[in-house]
Amino acid sequence: MKVMEKLLHIIATPREEESRTLRVTASFLEPFRSSHPDWVIEELDLFKETLPSLTMKRVDGKYVLLGGKDLYGELKEAWQEIIAHIERFMSADAYLISTPMWNFSIPYLLKQYIDIIVQPKFLFRYTEKGVEGLAKNRKMIVITSRGGEYATPETKNADLQEPYLRLIFGFVGITDITFIIAQPMDMGAEVQEAKIRQAQEKAEKLARSF
């Protein structure tokens, strides 16, 4: 029996049908479903999910793992929710992240989710040659919308979103990352619609060639 591949769609916007980001995402998902009927699409909405907090005990567990040891006793029990999220993430073959830019970077719940799953011995490990990412051979698509324009030499250094996401997911082994960016969104309705449509066209094309 053929094992079905899975796309994990991570939603990091609370705006639902009002989201400009999700308008572009819809233009990816519809043709993706048509051209990839054997794929399962699993949705993780970070604004509807109750994410575990990183309490003192859970952080203590991280230092146990950093020391090369396994979790034990109460620490292992305290980590069950974290491990469940890690396993859900690692069970996917590819990822789609729908996220707006907030304050030049990412929404706080996406940062919390990243801090939860990027853990030693699960998503990365230290070797004699340095850090080894354990989420290799996976693809990622990031669809984002931004109020301003961050593509010019004068404004590019204010984009802390794309460099961070490339860095943190590259750290765990995911280097095949494609960004689809709708910008600027806050420069009038006419400009907004034109830029959304440009991003939608890119999303539709990528979905069929993915």
ABEGO torsion letter per residue (X at the ends): XBBBBBBBBBBABAAEAABAAAAAAAAAAAAAAAABAABBBBBBBAAABBBBBBBAAAAAAAAAAAAGBBBBEAAAAAAAAAAAAAAAAAABABBBBBBBBBGGBBBAAAAAAAAAABBBGAABBBBAAEBBBAABGBBBBBBBBBABBAABAAAAAABAAAAAAAAAAAAAGBABBBBBBBOBAAAEAAAAAAAAAAAAAAAAAAAAAX
